[in-house]
Amino acid sequence: MDPLYIKLAIGGLVLLGSIGLFFGIGLALAAHKFAVEVNPKVEEVKELLAGAQ
Amino acid sequence: MRKKVIALTAAVVMLAVLGLTGCETGPRFIKQADFDETHGIVLTFAGPVDADWAADKANFSVNEKPDPDILLNIESVRLDPGNTRLTLTLADALNQEQPHQVVVKDIMADGKPLGSTAVTVARSYFGHLFAIFLGALLIQNFVFSKYLGLCVFFGTSQKKSTAVGMGITFTFVIVFASLMSWFLYQFVLKPYRLDHLQIIVFIGLVSLTVQAVDTILRKINPALFKAFGVYLVLVIANCIVIAVPLILADNEYNMFESLMLALGAGLGFLLALFLMSSVRERLEFANVPVSYRGLPIAFIVAGLFALSFMGFSGMSIF
């Protein structure tokens, strides 16, 4: 295969990977910073309900 | 209260400054220079000029502003009766995207020489931006003339309140997402020649924006978050939000043009939802044949709206 294509493919993988990593870390940090305390009992009650719609 | 007043004053002052910089001041003998049709440039003088002087083509030269060495071929010069309006006709069609420079030599008015001046002819930029905005809002409304985003459109247009909520959320998200995708496309994808991956990147960006807005809004403004409710997540399923970045990438828009297109698309969707929900609220009480109740009549109504929006088609502003 043409080495140019391989270069392009690897470049694309690296670039998209780094974009994904960058924004992933950003979202994780945002989620951490803007964390909202949720009452765990709400989830538990929801789990126990029938759950049809 | 005081803070609000100060902020309002600041905004007004800023707008005024922006407006002032938009119009040039200072006395000039050439009052106005505009493009005329495809081949012409119209100069408007403050007073009558001599017909003999105006008849000489050699007194005028036209060039595109970036390359002053390449003079364009002037075919004819015509002076309107009244001697204040002069039309230059060029041999080739003008590229109106580029600003042009017109050099006028030794202007003669009432037998007196007034010296030479150069004027710039350019399409009004604010007008251009406004045309993009209005184009996305009405003339090429994404719902009624491009038939995009129909699933969300029919899903959330049953009640006025949900329709408006969805529309506002959508406008919010689309402006953020398109600006981000514009930035990423222009500064990352294009320089690295990866623009064939644009769809994947844009889809990721849209979900990222929605997730980020969801996370941040939940903490900062829970009331607004409750009002947005389920619609925030529904925005991901809307195809307008992916169509706009693709159009931006195709047309090579700059940042302000992108902002205007995104805003127009968002507000156009809001308008479409509002119109549709107003009709559907009344349809609830209408005597619709049984087989048409619900979605079928909604599709017919949407078709009628699309027909009426066709009235805007072919309109051009500025």
Interface residues (C-beta under 8 A of the other chain):
Chain A: L8 G11 G12 L15 L16 I19 G20 F23 G26 L27 A30 A31 F34 A35 V36
Chain B: L184 V188 Y192 R193 L194 L197 I200 V201 G204 L208 Q211 A212 T215 I216 R218 K219 I220
